[in-house]
Amino acid sequence: MNFLPNDYELPKATSGGYVKLQKGDTILRFLGDPITGYEWWESMHGTEKPVRCKDMRDIGDSQATQKAKHFWACCVWNYDNNAVQIWQINQRTIQDQIYGLINDPDWGNPRNYDLRINRVGEALETKYKVTPKPKKDVPEAAKFEFELKEINLEKLYTGEDPFEL
């Protein structure tokens, strides 16, 4: 007799409403249009909090301008978690690869296909490879959950919770 059932698998780690790319492959599907902007972190009341804005001209503070990183944020279907989540993409290497697919006439709009994001390495040695998967329809479960959630990405600019109505 085994300690665990023969078909038992450890569940994948979840990160709540946000995608956290784990080592190895993560498969995601864009469900809507992204917002873009700039993000940096500031100490507020003893804790580090993200600050976001749409345009560099909105930052003002030269120190914040130096720390600000360009980001994309979009709702995605995370196949590992079977859940709609927000994927905030701060990594320029990921942005460049997706941008290349968008501008490739064979691929185009990434809402029409899944993406496999492969993460290898640790800390400053982390590398990402984005691979498109064959075009197919959005899973019905993803469509259903996306309509139910009513996520407001614009709230990221004001520090509010995008999952709260």
DSSP file with accessible surface (Angstrom, degrees, kcal/mol):
  #  RESIDUE AA STRUCTURE BP1 BP2  ACC     N-H-->O    O-->H-N    N-H-->O    O-->H-N    TCO  KAPPA ALPHA  PHI   PSI    X-CA   Y-CA   Z-CA
    1    1 A M              0   0  235      0, 0.0     2,-0.2     0, 0.0     3,-0.0   0.000 360.0 360.0 360.0 130.7    0.0    0.0    0.0
    2    2 A N        -     0   0  104      1,-0.1     4,-0.1     2,-0.1     0, 0.0  -0.512 360.0-128.3 -84.0 155.4    1.4    3.4   -1.0
    3    3 A F  S    S+     0   0  199     -2,-0.2    -1,-0.1     2,-0.1     3,-0.0   0.906  97.3  28.3 -67.0 -43.1    1.3    6.4    1.3
    4    4 A L  S    S-     0   0   82      1,-0.1    -2,-0.1     4,-0.1    -1,-0.1  -0.844 104.4 -85.0-114.9 156.7   -0.3    8.5   -1.4
    5    5 A P    >   -     0   0   82      0, 0.0     3,-1.9     0, 0.0    -1,-0.1  -0.229  39.9-116.9 -57.9 148.8   -2.7    7.4   -4.2
    6    6 A N  T 3  S+     0   0  140      1,-0.3    -3,-0.0    -4,-0.1    -2,-0.0   0.817 114.8  47.0 -59.0 -32.2   -0.8    6.2   -7.4
    7    7 A D  T 3  S+     0   0  137      2,-0.0    -1,-0.3     0, 0.0     2,-0.1   0.308  84.6 130.5 -94.6  11.9   -2.3    9.0   -9.5
    8    8 A Y    <   -     0   0  105     -3,-1.9     2,-0.4    -4,-0.0    -4,-0.1  -0.388  32.0-178.4 -69.5 136.8   -1.5   11.7   -7.0
    9    9 A E        -     0   0  164     -2,-0.1     3,-0.1     3,-0.0    -2,-0.0  -0.998  33.0-110.1-131.5 140.2    0.3   14.9   -8.2
   10   10 A L        -     0   0  140     -2,-0.4     2,-0.1     1,-0.1     3,-0.1  -0.456  41.5-113.0 -63.0 135.1    1.3   17.9   -6.1
   11   11 A P        -     0   0  105      0, 0.0     2,-0.1     0, 0.0    -1,-0.1  -0.415  34.2-103.1 -68.3 150.0   -0.8   20.9   -7.0
   12   12 A K        -     0   0  117     68,-0.3     2,-0.2     1,-0.1    -3,-0.0  -0.424  42.1 -99.1 -69.2 147.0    0.9   23.8   -8.7
   13   13 A A        -     0   0   64     -2,-0.1     2,-0.3    -3,-0.1     7,-0.2  -0.458  40.9-149.5 -66.6 135.7    1.7   26.7   -6.5
   14   14 A T        -     0   0  105     -2,-0.2     3,-0.1    -3,-0.1     5,-0.1  -0.742  16.0-161.0-106.8 158.0   -0.9   29.5   -6.9
   15   15 A S    >   -     0   0   38      1,-0.5     3,-1.6    -2,-0.3     2,-0.1  -0.160  40.6-117.8-129.1  38.1   -0.3   33.2   -6.6
   16   16 A G  T 3  S-     0   0   59      1,-0.2    -1,-0.5    69,-0.0     0, 0.0  -0.361  82.7 -12.2  65.2-132.3   -3.9   34.4   -6.1
   17   17 A G  T 3  S+     0   0   19     68,-0.1    69,-3.2    -3,-0.1     2,-0.4   0.437 122.8  75.2 -84.2  -0.1   -5.1   36.7   -8.8
   18   18 A Y  B <  S-a   86   0A  80     -3,-1.6     2,-0.3    67,-0.2    -3,-0.2  -0.916  81.5-114.9-119.9 143.2   -1.7   37.3  -10.4
   19   19 A V        -     0   0   20     67,-2.6     2,-0.5    -2,-0.4    69,-0.3  -0.541  25.9-171.5 -71.7 131.2    0.5   35.1  -12.6
   20   20 A K        -     0   0  125     -2,-0.3     2,-0.4    -7,-0.2    -7,-0.0  -0.973  22.7-134.0-122.4 111.0    3.8   34.1  -11.0
   21   21 A L        -     0   0   14     -2,-0.5     2,-0.2     5,-0.0     3,-0.1  -0.535  23.8-159.0 -69.8 120.5    6.0   32.4  -13.5
   22   22 A Q        -     0   0   73     -2,-0.4    97,-0.4     1,-0.2    -1,-0.0  -0.465  34.8 -75.7 -89.8 168.1    7.5   29.2  -12.1
   23   23 A K  S    S+     0   0  129     -2,-0.2     2,-0.2    95,-0.1    97,-0.2  -0.359 105.4  16.4 -59.7 144.3   10.6   27.4  -13.3
   24   24 A G  E    S-B  119   0A  29     95,-2.9    95,-2.6    -3,-0.1     2,-0.3  -0.610 114.5 -10.7  90.3-151.1    9.8   25.5  -16.4
   25   25 A D  E     -B  118   0A  72     -2,-0.2     2,-0.4    93,-0.2    93,-0.2  -0.684  47.5-179.2 -95.9 139.3    6.8   26.0  -18.6
   26   26 A T  E     -B  117   0A   3     91,-1.8    91,-3.2    -2,-0.3     2,-0.5  -0.998  16.0-151.5-128.4 131.1    3.7   28.1  -18.0
   27   27 A I  E     +B  116   0A  35     -2,-0.4    52,-2.0    89,-0.2    53,-0.5  -0.924  22.0 171.5-110.0 126.0    1.0   28.3  -20.6
   28   28 A L  E     -BC 115  78A   2     87,-2.4    87,-3.0    -2,-0.5     2,-0.4  -0.905  22.1-154.0-131.1 157.0   -1.1   31.4  -20.8
   29   29 A R  E     - C   0  77A   5     48,-1.5    48,-2.4    -2,-0.3     2,-0.2  -0.988  23.2-126.9-134.0 121.9   -3.8   32.9  -23.1
   30   30 A F  E     - C   0  76A  11     80,-0.7    46,-0.2    83,-0.5    83,-0.1  -0.477  23.4-176.0 -64.0 137.7   -4.4   36.6  -23.4
   31   31 A L        -     0   0   22     44,-2.7     2,-0.3    -2,-0.2    45,-0.2   0.492  61.0  -0.6-113.9 -11.0   -8.1   37.4  -22.8
   32   32 A G  S    S-     0   0   18     43,-0.7    -1,-0.1     0, 0.0     0, 0.0  -0.904  91.0 -60.1-159.0-172.6   -8.2   41.1  -23.4
   33   33 A D        -     0   0  111     -2,-0.3    42,-0.2     1,-0.1     2,-0.1  -0.602  53.6-123.6 -82.9 145.1   -6.2   44.1  -24.3
   34   34 A P        -     0   0   60      0, 0.0     2,-0.3     0, 0.0    40,-0.2  -0.371   9.1-135.0 -81.5 161.7   -3.4   45.1  -22.0
   35   35 A I  E     -D   73   0A  17     38,-2.5    38,-2.4    -2,-0.1     2,-0.3  -0.810  24.0-156.2-102.4 157.2   -2.8   48.4  -20.2
   36   36 A T  E     +D   72   0A  64     -2,-0.3     2,-0.3    36,-0.2    36,-0.2  -0.923  29.2 114.2-131.3 158.4    0.8   49.8  -20.3
   37   37 A G  E     -D   71   0A   0     34,-1.8    34,-2.7    -2,-0.3     2,-0.4  -0.967  55.4 -66.5 175.0-156.3    2.7   52.1  -18.1
   38   38 A Y  E     -DE  70  53A  62     15,-2.8    15,-2.0    -2,-0.3     2,-0.4  -0.960  36.3-167.8-129.5 143.3    5.5   52.6  -15.7
   39   39 A E  E     +DE  69  52A  12     30,-2.5    30,-2.7    -2,-0.4     2,-0.3  -0.981  12.2 162.0-133.7 142.3    6.0   51.1  -12.3
   40   40 A W  E     - E   0  51A  16     11,-2.0    11,-3.1    -2,-0.4     2,-0.4  -0.934  33.3-114.5-147.3 168.5    8.4   51.7   -9.4
   41   41 A W  E     - E   0  50A 120     -2,-0.3     2,-0.3     9,-0.2     7,-0.1  -0.895  27.5-176.9-113.9 138.1    8.4   50.9   -5.7
   42   42 A E  E     - E   0  49A  65      7,-2.5     7,-2.8    -2,-0.4     2,-0.5  -0.968  31.5-112.6-130.4 150.1    8.3   53.4   -2.9
   43   43 A S  E     + E   0  48A  81     -2,-0.3     2,-0.4     5,-0.2     5,-0.2  -0.703  39.7 175.3 -82.7 121.3    8.4   52.9    0.9
   44   44 A M  E >   - E   0  47A  67      3,-3.5     3,-1.6    -2,-0.5    -2,-0.0  -0.981  67.3 -17.9-132.5 119.2    5.0   53.8    2.4
   45   45 A H  T 3  S-     0   0  195     -2,-0.4    -1,-0.1     1,-0.3     3,-0.1   0.881 129.3 -49.8  55.7  39.9    4.2   53.4    6.1
   46   46 A G  T 3  S+     0   0   72      1,-0.2     2,-0.3     0, 0.0    -1,-0.3   0.475 122.5  89.9  82.9   1.6    7.1   51.0    6.5
   47   47 A T  E <  S-E   44   0A  73     -3,-1.6    -3,-3.5    -5,-0.1     2,-0.4  -0.949  78.4-112.2-129.7 152.8    6.3   48.7    3.5
   48   48 A E  E     -E   43   0A 114     -2,-0.3    -5,-0.2    -5,-0.2    -7,-0.0  -0.694  38.4-178.3 -82.1 129.0    7.3   48.8   -0.1
   49   49 A K  E     -E   42   0A 104     -7,-2.8    -7,-2.5    -2,-0.4     2,-0.2  -0.978  27.0-114.7-128.5 144.1    4.4   49.5   -2.4
   50   50 A P  E     -E   41   0A  37      0, 0.0     2,-0.4     0, 0.0    -9,-0.2  -0.522  24.0-161.3 -77.2 143.6    4.2   49.6   -6.2
   51   51 A V  E     -E   40   0A  35    -11,-3.1   -11,-2.0    -2,-0.2     2,-0.3  -0.991  13.1-174.2-121.7 132.1    3.4   53.0   -7.8
   52   52 A R  E     +E   39   0A  33     -2,-0.4     2,-0.3   105,-0.4   -13,-0.2  -0.953  10.5 173.3-130.1 149.8    2.2   53.0  -11.4
   53   53 A C  E     -E   38   0A  15    -15,-2.0   -15,-2.8    -2,-0.3     3,-0.1  -0.958  34.9-124.4-147.6 163.3    1.3   55.6  -14.0
   54   54 A K  S    S+     0   0  112     -2,-0.3     2,-0.3   -17,-0.2    -1,-0.1   0.834  90.9  28.1 -77.1 -35.2    0.4   55.6  -17.7
   55   55 A D  S >  S-     0   0   52      1,-0.1     3,-2.0   -18,-0.1     4,-0.3  -0.969  71.3-125.7-134.9 145.4    3.1   57.9  -19.0
   56   56 A M  G >> S+     0   0   66     -2,-0.3     3,-1.7     1,-0.3     4,-0.7   0.823 110.6  64.6 -56.9 -32.6    6.7   58.8  -18.0
   57   57 A R  G 34 S+     0   0  209      1,-0.3    -1,-0.3     2,-0.2     3,-0.0   0.723  93.6  62.3 -65.6 -18.7    5.6   62.4  -18.0
   58   58 A D  G <4 S+     0   0  104     -3,-2.0    -1,-0.3     1,-0.2    -2,-0.2   0.585  89.5  71.2 -80.9  -9.8    3.3   61.6  -15.1
   59   59 A I  T <4  +     0   0   18     -3,-1.7     2,-2.1    -4,-0.3    -1,-0.2   0.954  62.5 173.6 -75.5 -51.6    6.1   60.6  -12.8
   60   60 A G     <  +     0   0   69     -4,-0.7     2,-0.2     1,-0.1    -1,-0.2  -0.380  46.1  96.1  81.6 -66.1    7.7   64.0  -12.2
   61   61 A D     >  -     0   0   82     -2,-2.1     4,-2.2     1,-0.2     5,-0.1  -0.402  66.3-148.0 -65.2 124.4   10.3   62.9   -9.5
   62   62 A S  H  > S+     0   0   88      1,-0.2     4,-1.6     2,-0.2    -1,-0.2   0.848  97.7  54.2 -66.4 -31.8   13.6   62.4  -11.2
   63   63 A Q  H  > S+     0   0  117      2,-0.2     4,-1.3     1,-0.2    -1,-0.2   0.932 110.4  46.1 -67.2 -42.3   14.6   59.6   -8.7
   64   64 A A  H  > S+     0   0    1      1,-0.2     4,-1.8     2,-0.2    -2,-0.2   0.888 107.5  58.8 -66.0 -35.9   11.3   57.7   -9.5
   65   65 A T  H  < S+     0   0   52     -4,-2.2    -1,-0.2     1,-0.2    -2,-0.2   0.899 105.1  49.6 -60.2 -38.7   12.0   58.2  -13.2
   66   66 A Q  H  < S+     0   0  163     -4,-1.6    -1,-0.2     1,-0.2    -2,-0.2   0.827 115.7  42.6 -70.2 -30.2   15.3   56.4  -12.8
   67   67 A K  H  < S+     0   0  102     -4,-1.3    -1,-0.2    -3,-0.2    -2,-0.2   0.666  89.3 111.1 -88.8 -17.8   13.7   53.5  -11.0
   68   68 A A     <  -     0   0   17     -4,-1.8     2,-0.4    -5,-0.1   -28,-0.2  -0.325  48.5-163.4 -67.6 136.5   10.6   53.2  -13.2
   69   69 A K  E     -D   39   0A 125    -30,-2.7   -30,-2.5    -2,-0.0     2,-0.2  -0.956  23.7-113.8-118.0 142.0   10.2   50.1  -15.4
   70   70 A H  E     -D   38   0A  57     -2,-0.4     2,-0.3   -32,-0.2   -32,-0.3  -0.478  41.8-176.5 -71.1 138.5    7.9   49.8  -18.3
   71   71 A F  E     -D   37   0A   0    -34,-2.7   -34,-1.8    -2,-0.2     2,-0.4  -0.945  24.2-154.1-135.3 157.9    5.1   47.2  -17.8
   72   72 A W  E     -DF  36  89A  33     17,-1.6    17,-3.3    -2,-0.3     2,-0.4  -0.968  14.8-168.3-118.9 145.1    2.2   45.6  -19.6
   73   73 A A  E     +DF  35  88A   0    -38,-2.4   -38,-2.5    -2,-0.4     2,-0.3  -0.998  16.0 157.2-136.0 132.7   -0.7   44.2  -17.6
   74   74 A C  E     - F   0  87A   1     13,-1.7    13,-3.1    -2,-0.4     2,-0.4  -0.990  43.3-104.9-150.6 154.6   -3.4   42.0  -19.0
   75   75 A C  E     + F   0  86A   6     -2,-0.3   -44,-2.7   -42,-0.2   -43,-0.7  -0.679  46.5 175.6 -80.4 134.6   -6.0   39.4  -18.1
   76   76 A V  E     -CF  30  85A   0      9,-3.0     9,-2.6    -2,-0.4     2,-0.6  -0.933  35.6-118.1-135.8 160.0   -4.9   35.9  -19.0
   77   77 A W  E     -CF  29  84A   7    -48,-2.4   -48,-1.5    -2,-0.3     2,-0.8  -0.908  27.0-153.6 -95.9 120.9   -6.1   32.3  -18.7
   78   78 A N  E  >> -CF  28  83A   5      5,-3.0     5,-1.5    -2,-0.6     4,-1.1  -0.881   5.0-164.4 -97.9 108.8   -3.5   30.4  -16.7
   79   79 A Y  T  45S+     0   0   52    -52,-2.0    -1,-0.2    -2,-0.8   -51,-0.1   0.827  86.4  59.1 -63.6 -32.9   -3.8   26.7  -17.8
   80   80 A D  T  45S+     0   0   53    -53,-0.5   -68,-0.3     1,-0.2    -1,-0.2   0.875 119.7  27.6 -63.7 -37.7   -1.8   25.5  -14.7
   81   81 A N  T  45S-     0   0   35     -3,-0.4    -1,-0.2     2,-0.2    -2,-0.2   0.434  98.4-131.8-101.1  -5.1   -4.3   27.1  -12.3
   82   82 A N  T  <5 +     0   0  111     -4,-1.1     2,-0.3     1,-0.2    -3,-0.2   0.940  69.6 117.3  48.1  52.7   -7.4   26.9  -14.5
   83   83 A A  E   <S- F   0  78A  21     -5,-1.5    -5,-3.0    62,-0.0     2,-0.5  -0.995  73.2-114.1-149.3 150.6   -8.0   30.5  -13.6
   84   84 A V  E     + F   0  77A   1     -2,-0.3     2,-0.3    -7,-0.2    -7,-0.2  -0.753  49.2 165.3 -81.0 129.5   -8.3   34.0  -15.0
   85   85 A Q  E     - F   0  76A   3     -9,-2.6    -9,-3.0    -2,-0.5     2,-0.5  -0.902  40.4-105.5-138.7 167.9   -5.4   36.0  -13.6
   86   86 A I  E     -aF  18  75A   0    -69,-3.2   -67,-2.6    -2,-0.3     2,-0.6  -0.859  28.3-159.2 -95.6 130.3   -3.6   39.3  -14.2
   87   87 A W  E     - F   0  74A   5    -13,-3.1   -13,-1.7    -2,-0.5     2,-0.7  -0.948   3.4-166.0-110.4 110.7   -0.2   38.9  -15.8
   88   88 A Q  E     - F   0  73A  30     -2,-0.6     2,-0.8   -69,-0.3   -15,-0.3  -0.902   7.9-157.6 -96.8 118.4    2.0   42.0  -15.3
   89   89 A I  E     + F   0  72A   1    -17,-3.3   -17,-1.6    -2,-0.7    -2,-0.0  -0.856  31.0 152.8-103.2 107.1    4.9   41.8  -17.6
   90   90 A N        +     0   0   33     -2,-0.8     2,-0.6   -19,-0.2    -1,-0.2   0.555  44.8 101.9-102.4 -16.4    7.9   43.8  -16.4
   91   91 A Q     >  -     0   0   56      1,-0.2     4,-2.2   -22,-0.1     3,-0.4  -0.618  60.0-155.0 -79.0 119.6   10.5   41.7  -18.2
   92   92 A R  H  > S+     0   0  164     -2,-0.6     4,-3.0     1,-0.2     5,-0.2   0.847  93.3  59.7 -61.2 -34.5   11.8   43.4  -21.3
   93   93 A T  H  > S+     0   0   75      2,-0.2     4,-1.8     1,-0.2    -1,-0.2   0.906 108.1  44.4 -64.3 -37.8   12.8   40.1  -22.8
   94   94 A I  H  > S+     0   0    0     -3,-0.4     4,-2.5     2,-0.2     5,-0.3   0.933 113.4  50.4 -70.0 -45.1    9.2   38.8  -22.6
   95   95 A Q  H  X S+     0   0    9     -4,-2.2     4,-2.9     1,-0.2     5,-0.2   0.932 110.4  50.5 -57.6 -45.9    7.8   42.1  -24.0
   96   96 A D  H  X S+     0   0   82     -4,-3.0     4,-2.1     1,-0.2    -1,-0.2   0.904 111.2  47.8 -60.2 -42.5   10.2   42.0  -26.9
   97   97 A Q  H  X S+     0   0   59     -4,-1.8     4,-1.8    -5,-0.2    -1,-0.2   0.918 114.6  44.7 -68.4 -41.8    9.3   38.4  -27.8
   98   98 A I  H  X S+     0   0    1     -4,-2.5     4,-2.6     2,-0.2    -2,-0.2   0.922 111.6  53.6 -67.4 -41.2    5.6   39.0  -27.6
   99   99 A Y  H  X S+     0   0  143     -4,-2.9     4,-1.9    -5,-0.3    -2,-0.2   0.905 106.8  53.0 -59.6 -39.7    6.0   42.2  -29.6
  100  100 A G  H  < S+     0   0   41     -4,-2.1     4,-0.4    -5,-0.2    -1,-0.2   0.903 109.6  48.1 -61.9 -41.0    7.8   40.2  -32.3
  101  101 A L  H >< S+     0   0   20     -4,-1.8     7,-1.3     1,-0.2     3,-1.2   0.910 108.4  54.2 -65.7 -41.6    4.9   37.7  -32.5
  102  102 A I  H 3< S+     0   0   65     -4,-2.6    -1,-0.2     1,-0.3    -2,-0.2   0.895 111.8  45.1 -59.3 -39.3    2.4   40.5  -32.7
  103  103 A N  T 3< S+     0   0   98     -4,-1.9    -1,-0.3    -5,-0.2    -2,-0.2   0.438  91.7  96.2 -88.0   1.4    4.3   42.0  -35.7
  104  104 A D  S X> S-     0   0   55     -3,-1.2     4,-2.2    -4,-0.4     3,-1.9  -0.820  70.5-145.4 -91.0 120.2    4.7   38.6  -37.4
  105  105 A P  T 34 S+     0   0  124      0, 0.0    -1,-0.1     0, 0.0    -4,-0.0   0.766  98.2  59.8 -60.5 -21.8    2.0   38.1  -40.0
  106  106 A D  T 34 S+     0   0  125      1,-0.1    -4,-0.1     2,-0.1    -5,-0.1   0.730 122.7  19.7 -75.5 -20.6    1.9   34.4  -39.3
  107  107 A W  T <4 S+     0   0   63     -3,-1.9    -5,-0.2    -6,-0.4     5,-0.1   0.775  80.6 154.1-114.6 -59.1    1.0   35.0  -35.6
  108  108 A G     <  +     0   0   19     -4,-2.2    -4,-0.1    -7,-1.3    -5,-0.1  -0.273  56.9  32.9  66.7-140.1   -0.5   38.5  -35.1
  109  109 A N    >   -     0   0   57      1,-0.2     3,-1.9    -7,-0.1     4,-0.1  -0.254  68.5-145.6 -58.4 120.9   -2.8   39.2  -32.2
  110  110 A P  G >  S+     0   0   14      0, 0.0     3,-0.8     0, 0.0   -80,-0.7   0.506  91.3  78.3 -72.9   0.6   -1.8   37.0  -29.2
  111  111 A R  G 3  S+     0   0   82      1,-0.2    -2,-0.1   -82,-0.1    27,-0.1   0.605  87.6  62.9 -76.2  -8.4   -5.5   36.6  -28.1
  112  112 A N  G <  S+     0   0   82     -3,-1.9    24,-1.0    -5,-0.1     2,-0.3   0.399 110.2  25.7 -96.1   0.5   -5.7   34.0  -31.0
  113  113 A Y  S <  S-     0   0    0     -3,-0.8   -83,-0.5    22,-0.2     2,-0.2  -0.984  79.5-104.1-157.3 159.6   -3.2   31.5  -29.6
  114  114 A D        -     0   0    2     20,-0.5    19,-2.6    -2,-0.3     2,-0.4  -0.533  29.1-140.6 -83.4 157.3   -1.6   30.3  -26.3
  115  115 A L  E     -BG  28 132A   1    -87,-3.0   -87,-2.4    17,-0.2     2,-0.6  -0.975   1.4-151.0-120.0 133.5    1.9   31.2  -25.2
  116  116 A R  E     -BG  27 131A  75     15,-3.2    15,-2.7    -2,-0.4     2,-0.6  -0.919  14.0-164.9 -99.5 119.8    4.3   28.9  -23.5
  117  117 A I  E     -BG  26 130A   1    -91,-3.2   -91,-1.8    -2,-0.6     2,-0.5  -0.939   2.7-161.5-107.4 118.2    6.7   30.9  -21.3
  118  118 A N  E     -BG  25 129A  48     11,-2.9    11,-2.0    -2,-0.6     2,-0.5  -0.890   4.3-166.1-103.9 124.2    9.7   28.9  -20.2
  119  119 A R  E     +BG  24 128A  35    -95,-2.6   -95,-2.9    -2,-0.5     2,-0.3  -0.946  12.5 168.6-112.5 127.4   11.6   30.2  -17.2
  120  120 A V  E     + G   0 127A  75      7,-2.3     7,-2.9    -2,-0.5     2,-0.0  -0.956  40.4  25.2-131.9 154.6   15.1   29.0  -16.4
  121  121 A G  S    S-     0   0   31     -2,-0.3     2,-0.3     5,-0.2     5,-0.2  -0.185  73.8 -90.9  88.6 178.3   17.7   30.3  -13.9
  122  122 A E    >   -     0   0  101      4,-0.1     3,-2.7    -2,-0.0     4,-0.2  -0.946  69.0 -29.9-132.6 152.1   17.5   32.3  -10.7
  123  123 A A  G >  S+     0   0   86     -2,-0.3     3,-1.6     1,-0.3     0, 0.0  -0.104 131.7   0.5  46.2-123.4   17.6   35.9   -9.7
  124  124 A L  G 3  S+     0   0  171      1,-0.3    -1,-0.3    -3,-0.0    -3,-0.0   0.620 133.0  60.7 -71.9 -11.3   19.7   37.9  -12.1
  125  125 A E  G <  S+     0   0  136     -3,-2.7    -1,-0.3     2,-0.1    -2,-0.2   0.302  75.9 126.8 -95.5   7.5   20.4   34.8  -14.2
  126  126 A T    <   -     0   0   30     -3,-1.6     2,-0.3    -5,-0.2    -5,-0.2  -0.480  37.6-173.1 -70.3 134.8   16.7   34.2  -15.0
  127  127 A K  E     -G  120   0A 134     -7,-2.9    -7,-2.3    -2,-0.2     2,-0.4  -0.958   7.9-155.7-129.4 148.4   15.9   33.8  -18.7
  128  128 A Y  E     -G  119   0A  43     -2,-0.3     2,-0.4    -9,-0.2    -9,-0.2  -0.969   5.7-168.6-126.1 140.1   12.6   33.6  -20.5
  129  129 A K  E     -G  118   0A 130    -11,-2.0   -11,-2.9    -2,-0.4     2,-0.5  -0.998   9.9-156.2-127.1 127.8   11.6   32.1  -23.8
  130  130 A V  E     -G  117   0A  12     -2,-0.4   -13,-0.2   -13,-0.2    -2,-0.0  -0.912  13.4-179.2-106.4 124.4    8.2   32.7  -25.3
  131  131 A T  E     -G  116   0A  45    -15,-2.7   -15,-3.2    -2,-0.5     2,-0.2  -0.988  21.4-134.3-125.5 125.6    6.9   30.2  -27.7
  132  132 A P  E     -G  115   0A  29      0, 0.0   -17,-0.2     0, 0.0     3,-0.1  -0.500  17.7-145.8 -75.6 145.8    3.5   30.5  -29.5
  133  133 A K        -     0   0   50    -19,-2.6     3,-0.1    -2,-0.2   -19,-0.1  -0.705  40.7 -69.1-103.7 161.8    1.3   27.4  -29.6
  134  134 A P        -     0   0   99      0, 0.0   -20,-0.5     0, 0.0    -1,-0.1  -0.158  62.4 -95.7 -52.8 144.0   -1.0   26.5  -32.6
  135  135 A K        +     0   0  112    -22,-0.2     2,-0.3    -3,-0.1   -22,-0.2  -0.324  60.2 147.9 -63.3 137.8   -4.0   28.8  -33.0
  136  136 A K        -     0   0  109    -24,-1.0    -3,-0.0    -3,-0.1     2,-0.0  -0.965  48.3 -75.1-160.5 168.8   -7.2   27.6  -31.4
  137  137 A D        -     0   0  140     -2,-0.3     3,-0.1     1,-0.1   -25,-0.1  -0.303  54.1 -96.8 -68.8 154.7  -10.3   28.9  -29.7
  138  138 A V        -     0   0   31      1,-0.1    -1,-0.1   -27,-0.1     5,-0.1  -0.493  51.1 -99.2 -66.6 135.7  -10.3   30.2  -26.1
  139  139 A P     >  -     0   0   36      0, 0.0     4,-2.1     0, 0.0     3,-0.3  -0.288  25.7-125.3 -58.0 142.8  -11.4   27.5  -23.7
  140  140 A E  H  > S+     0   0  134      1,-0.2     4,-2.6     2,-0.2     5,-0.2   0.876 110.7  56.3 -57.7 -39.9  -15.0   27.8  -22.7
  141  141 A A  H  > S+     0   0   58      1,-0.2     4,-2.6     2,-0.2    -1,-0.2   0.892 106.8  50.3 -61.1 -37.4  -14.1   27.8  -19.0
  142  142 A A  H  > S+     0   0    0     -3,-0.3     4,-2.6     2,-0.2    -2,-0.2   0.930 110.8  48.1 -66.6 -45.3  -11.8   30.8  -19.6
  143  143 A K  H  X S+     0   0   82     -4,-2.1     4,-2.1     2,-0.2    -2,-0.2   0.936 113.9  47.7 -58.6 -46.9  -14.5   32.8  -21.4
  144  144 A F  H  X S+     0   0  139     -4,-2.6     4,-1.8     1,-0.2    -2,-0.2   0.947 115.0  43.4 -61.9 -50.2  -17.0   32.0  -18.7
  145  145 A E  H  X S+     0   0   44     -4,-2.6     4,-2.2     1,-0.2    -1,-0.2   0.891 111.1  55.5 -66.6 -37.1  -14.7   33.0  -15.8
  146  146 A F  H  X S+     0   0   66     -4,-2.6     4,-1.0    -5,-0.2     5,-0.3   0.911 108.8  47.7 -62.4 -41.2  -13.4   36.1  -17.6
  147  147 A E  H  < S+     0   0  147     -4,-2.1    -1,-0.2    -5,-0.2    -2,-0.2   0.868 113.3  49.1 -67.0 -35.5  -17.0   37.4  -18.0
  148  148 A L  H  < S+     0   0  113     -4,-1.8    -2,-0.2    -5,-0.2    -1,-0.2   0.862 104.5  57.8 -71.1 -37.0  -17.8   36.7  -14.3
  149  149 A K  H  < S-     0   0   72     -4,-2.2    -1,-0.2    -5,-0.1    -2,-0.2   0.803  76.0-161.2 -71.0 -35.2  -14.7   38.4  -12.8
  150  150 A E     <  -     0   0  121     -4,-1.0     2,-0.3     1,-0.2    -3,-0.1   0.946  16.8-167.1  50.5  58.7  -15.1   41.9  -14.2
  151  151 A I        -     0   0   27     -5,-0.3     2,-0.8     1,-0.1    12,-0.2  -0.617  13.0-154.4 -80.4 131.4  -11.5   42.9  -13.6
  152  152 A N    >   -     0   0   71     10,-2.5     3,-1.6    -2,-0.3     4,-0.2  -0.830  11.6-177.5-109.2  94.0  -10.7   46.6  -13.9
  153  153 A L  G >  S+     0   0   17     -2,-0.8     3,-2.3     1,-0.3     4,-0.4   0.788  75.4  74.0 -61.8 -28.8   -7.0   46.8  -14.9
  154  154 A E  G >  S+     0   0   84      1,-0.3     3,-1.4     2,-0.2     4,-0.5   0.771  81.7  71.6 -57.6 -25.4   -7.2   50.7  -14.8
  155  155 A K  G X>>S+     0   0   29     -3,-1.6     5,-1.9     1,-0.3     3,-0.8   0.715  80.5  74.0 -65.6 -18.9   -7.3   50.4  -11.0
  156  156 A L  G X45S+     0   0    2     -3,-2.3     3,-0.7     1,-0.2    -1,-0.3   0.849  89.8  59.0 -61.6 -31.1   -3.6   49.4  -11.1
  157  157 A Y  G <45S+     0   0   39     -3,-1.4  -105,-0.4    -4,-0.4    -1,-0.2   0.784 110.8  40.1 -67.4 -26.9   -2.7   53.0  -11.8
  158  158 A T  G <45S-     0   0   93     -3,-0.8    -1,-0.2    -4,-0.5    -2,-0.2   0.371 114.3-110.4-105.1   2.7   -4.3   54.2   -8.6
  159  159 A G  T <<5S+     0   0   60     -3,-0.7    -3,-0.2    -4,-0.6     2,-0.1   0.579  74.1 135.2  80.1   9.1   -3.1   51.4   -6.3
  160  160 A E      < -     0   0  104     -5,-1.9    -1,-0.3    -6,-0.1    -2,-0.1  -0.402  67.4 -92.4 -84.8 168.9   -6.6   50.0   -6.0
  161  161 A D    >   -     0   0   65      1,-0.1     3,-1.5    -2,-0.1    -9,-0.1  -0.711  27.8-155.5 -83.0 115.7   -7.6   46.3   -6.2
  162  162 A P  T 3  S+     0   0    1      0, 0.0   -10,-2.5     0, 0.0    -1,-0.1   0.660  91.9  60.0 -68.1 -11.3   -8.5   45.5   -9.8
  163  163 A F  T 3  S+     0   0   54    -12,-0.2     2,-0.4     2,-0.1   -10,-0.1   0.601  88.1  86.3 -90.4 -13.0  -10.6   42.6   -8.6
  164  164 A E    <         0   0  125     -3,-1.5   -12,-0.1   -12,-0.1    -4,-0.0  -0.752 360.0 360.0 -91.0 136.4  -12.9   44.8   -6.5
  165  165 A L              0   0  158     -2,-0.4    -2,-0.1   -14,-0.1    -4,-0.1  -0.354 360.0 360.0 -78.7 360.0  -16.0   46.3   -8.2
